[in-house]
Amino acid sequence: MADNAKRVQKHRDKMKAAGLKPVTIWVPDVNAPGYAEQLAREIEIINNSPDEKLLLEQLSNIEIEG
């Protein structure tokens, strides 16, 4: 096994021993055709919403651990 592969396997084994597992998630491709336009439409909807302040407060309260 190459050095890189050994290092990756060692890391994976360590994470698994810590009770973690790898997970793949799919996220929007910001470079995809139409992404910027769709984002602009969604922002416009939020900005024109009578509940804009409430929506932004709710989004601000989402905790992201990193």
N, CA and C of each residue as an Amber inpcrd file, in Angstrom:
protein
   198
   0.8490000  -1.1750000   0.0000000   0.0000000   0.0000000   0.0000000
   0.8980000   1.2430000   0.0000000   0.5500000   2.2360000  -0.7740000
   1.3270000   3.4740000  -0.8450000   1.2350000   4.2350000   0.4730000
   2.2150000   5.0980000   0.7050000   2.2400000   5.8710000   1.9490000
   0.9530000   6.6640000   2.1650000   0.4450000   7.2960000   1.1010000
  -0.8030000   8.0550000   1.2110000  -1.9510000   7.1610000   1.6400000
  -2.0700000   6.0220000   1.0120000  -3.1530000   5.0910000   1.3270000
  -3.0490000   4.6120000   2.7700000  -1.8340000   4.3610000   3.2370000
  -1.6400000   3.9330000   4.6300000  -2.0620000   5.0360000   5.5990000
  -1.6840000   6.2520000   5.2640000  -2.0310000   7.3850000   6.1250000
  -3.5430000   7.5820000   6.1880000  -4.1990000   7.4800000   5.0490000
  -5.6520000   7.6230000   4.9950000  -6.3170000   6.4990000   5.7760000
  -5.8430000   5.2690000   5.5870000  -6.4270000   4.1370000   6.3020000
  -6.2410000   4.2890000   7.8090000  -5.0820000   4.7570000   8.2240000
  -4.8140000   4.9740000   9.6520000  -5.7910000   6.0060000  10.2180000
  -6.0070000   7.0800000   9.4640000  -6.9490000   8.1180000   9.8950000
  -8.3660000   7.5510000   9.9910000  -8.7700000   6.7910000   8.9890000
 -10.1120000   6.1940000   8.9990000 -10.2770000   5.2360000  10.1700000
  -9.2600000   4.4390000  10.4340000  -9.3190000   3.5130000  11.5650000
  -9.4510000   4.2770000  12.8790000  -8.7120000   5.3670000  13.0040000
  -8.7640000   6.1910000  14.2170000 -10.1630000   6.7820000  14.3970000
 -10.7350000   7.3020000  13.3260000 -12.0700000   7.8920000  13.4010000
 -13.1170000   6.8350000  13.7340000 -12.9920000   5.6500000  13.1290000
 -13.9270000   4.5630000  13.4050000 -13.8260000   4.1330000  14.8650000
 -12.6040000   4.0680000  15.3870000 -12.3970000   3.6980000  16.7880000
 -13.0180000   4.7310000  17.7270000 -13.1340000   5.9690000  17.2520000
 -13.7470000   7.0300000  18.0490000 -15.2680000   7.0090000  17.9280000
 -15.8030000   6.0050000  17.2140000 -17.2540000   5.8740000  17.0780000
 -17.8490000   6.6840000  15.9420000 -17.0130000   7.1070000  15.0080000
 -17.4920000   7.9010000  13.8830000 -17.5120000   7.0670000  12.6120000
 -18.2990000   7.5170000  11.6490000 -18.3250000   6.8390000  10.3560000
 -18.3420000   7.8880000   9.2580000 -17.7980000   7.5520000   8.0940000
 -17.8090000   8.5210000   6.9910000 -19.2060000   8.6420000   6.3940000
 -19.5570000   9.8540000   6.0210000 -20.8570000  10.1190000   5.4160000
 -20.6250000  11.0240000   4.2090000 -21.2600000  10.6970000   3.0980000
 -21.1840000  11.5300000   1.9050000 -22.4470000  12.3650000   1.8310000
 -22.2960000  13.6630000   1.6120000 -23.4660000  14.5230000   1.4360000
 -23.3610000  15.2230000   0.0870000 -24.5030000  15.5160000  -0.4790000
 -24.5530000  16.2110000  -1.7550000 -24.9730000  17.6510000  -1.4900000
 -24.2420000  18.5820000  -2.0450000 -24.5340000  20.0020000  -1.8760000
 -24.6430000  20.6450000  -3.2540000 -25.3290000  21.7840000  -3.3320000
 -25.4470000  22.4440000  -4.6290000 -24.0780000  22.8100000  -5.2030000
 -23.9500000  22.6530000  -6.5020000 -22.7330000  23.0480000  -7.2080000
 -22.8790000  24.5220000  -7.5730000 -22.1390000  25.3750000  -6.8840000
 -22.2770000  26.8130000  -7.1110000 -21.8090000  27.2350000  -8.4990000
 -21.1360000  26.3470000  -9.2130000 -20.6860000  26.6450000 -10.5740000
 -21.6420000  26.1100000 -11.6370000 -22.7080000  25.4490000 -11.2090000
 -23.6560000  24.8620000 -12.1540000 -24.4300000  25.9580000 -12.8870000
 -24.7400000  25.7150000 -14.1520000 -25.5490000  26.6870000 -14.8920000
 -26.8880000  26.8980000 -14.1830000 -27.2840000  28.1350000 -14.0350000
 -28.5690000  28.4490000 -13.4270000 -28.5340000  28.5980000 -11.9160000
 -27.4190000  28.2140000 -11.2840000 -27.3570000  28.2860000  -9.8180000
 -27.5240000  29.7270000  -9.3260000 -26.7660000  30.6450000  -9.8980000
 -26.8150000  32.0410000  -9.4540000 -28.2090000  32.6310000  -9.6510000
 -28.8500000  32.2780000 -10.7600000 -30.1870000  32.7910000 -11.0390000
 -31.1970000  32.2430000 -10.0370000 -31.0900000  30.9520000  -9.7270000
 -31.9960000  30.3430000  -8.7560000 -31.7850000  30.9600000  -7.3760000
 -30.5430000  31.1640000  -7.0050000 -30.2340000  31.7860000  -5.7210000
 -30.8200000  33.1920000  -5.6560000 -30.6700000  33.9530000  -6.7350000
 -31.2190000  35.3130000  -6.7770000 -32.7370000  35.2910000  -6.6290000
 -33.4080000  34.3230000  -7.2750000 -34.8690000  34.2100000  -7.1540000
 -35.2660000  33.9170000  -5.7130000 -34.5470000  32.9980000  -5.0750000
 -34.8810000  32.6320000  -3.6980000 -34.6250000  33.7900000  -2.7340000
 -33.5660000  34.5400000  -2.9620000 -33.2860000  35.7140000  -2.1290000
 -34.3870000  36.7540000  -2.3030000 -34.8250000  36.9430000  -3.5320000
 -35.8990000  37.8980000  -3.8070000 -37.1850000  37.4890000  -3.0900000
 -37.4860000  36.2000000  -3.0890000 -38.6790000  35.7060000  -2.3920000
 -38.5810000  36.0160000  -0.9020000 -37.4220000  35.7570000  -0.3180000
 -37.2310000  36.0400000   1.1110000 -37.3360000  37.5370000   1.3720000
 -36.6780000  38.3400000   0.5390000 -36.7000000  39.7910000   0.7390000
 -38.0980000  40.3790000   0.6200000 -38.9470000  39.7720000  -0.1920000
 -40.3060000  40.2760000  -0.3860000 -41.3130000  39.6400000   0.5610000
 -40.8660000  38.7500000   1.4020000 -41.7610000  38.0630000   2.3280000
 -42.1230000  38.9700000   3.5010000 -43.4000000  38.9640000   3.8920000
 -43.7780000  39.7370000   5.0770000 -43.1120000  39.1710000   6.3430000
 -42.6610000  37.9360000   6.2670000 -42.0100000  37.2910000   7.4080000
 -40.4890000  37.3210000   7.2900000 -39.9500000  38.2510000   6.4920000
 -38.5030000  38.2890000   6.2430000 -37.7060000  38.3310000   7.5400000
 -38.0940000  39.2010000   8.4600000 -37.3390000  39.3370000   9.7100000
 -37.3510000  38.0250000  10.4850000 -38.5130000  37.3880000  10.5750000
 -38.6240000  36.1150000  11.2830000 -37.7700000  35.0430000  10.6030000
 -37.8320000  34.9710000   9.2730000 -37.0360000  33.9890000   8.5380000
 -35.5440000  34.1850000   8.7850000 -35.0870000  35.4270000   8.7280000
 -33.6710000  35.7040000   8.9300000 -33.2430000  35.4040000  10.3630000
 -34.1230000  35.6690000  11.3330000 -33.8100000  35.3340000  12.7270000
 -33.6850000  33.8260000  12.8940000 -34.6030000  33.0780000  12.2790000
 -34.5500000  31.6190000  12.3720000 -33.2740000  31.0820000  11.7320000
 -32.9060000  31.6150000  10.5740000 -31.6810000  31.1750000   9.9130000
 -30.4530000  31.5260000  10.7500000 -30.4800000  32.6790000  11.3840000
 -29.3460000  33.1060000  12.2140000 -29.1820000  32.2350000  13.4480000
 -30.2680000  31.6210000  13.8900000 -30.2180000  30.7990000  15.1010000
 -29.7720000  29.3670000  14.8370000 -29.5680000  29.0180000  13.5770000
 -29.0960000  27.6740000  13.2480000 -27.6330000  27.5840000  13.6360000
 -27.3180000  26.6060000  14.4670000 -25.9360000  26.4410000  14.9120000
 -25.1990000  25.5100000  13.9670000 -24.0300000  25.9390000  13.5690000
 -23.1810000  25.1230000  12.7030000 -21.9180000  24.8060000  13.4770000
 -21.6900000  23.5200000  13.6740000 -20.4840000  23.1000000  14.3720000
 -19.4230000  22.7750000  13.3390000 -18.2150000  23.2060000  13.5880000
 -17.1820000  22.9510000  12.6020000 -15.9050000  22.5460000  13.1450000
